[in-house]
């Protein structure tokens, strides 16, 4: 059983090319611990998602979290991060993420469906409004709370999510 869960996502506004990322850390009962987002300016969705994962891993590591399940809705990214042959990847973000994961032996990266990542998708899109380099959220907004209630009603989270 995992003690903590990290979900991350990246988004790009295709009409203007701006990108952002977001993530949320929850405990094993689904309770919100910390949300975050970052406005990135222009980059690909893949790069935005890498930044979101790196932000989340860094936050988890600083807090000393153990037994973490990391859930990403980009299968290509999961494969890239988990591919041991890419230890010498030419993508510096991938190398940094792999280095962190190498030192955290109780952390596991898994693919999840995009519909399970609506909260982090919304957090990422919120970065287009806030336009901060890194913004932390101790509590979910009312809009995010509605998505969480929907998750609970569908049996995707336990009922004590705050």
Order of alpha helices (4+ residues) and beta strands (2+ residues): beta-beta-beta-alpha-beta-alpha-alpha-beta-alpha-beta-alpha
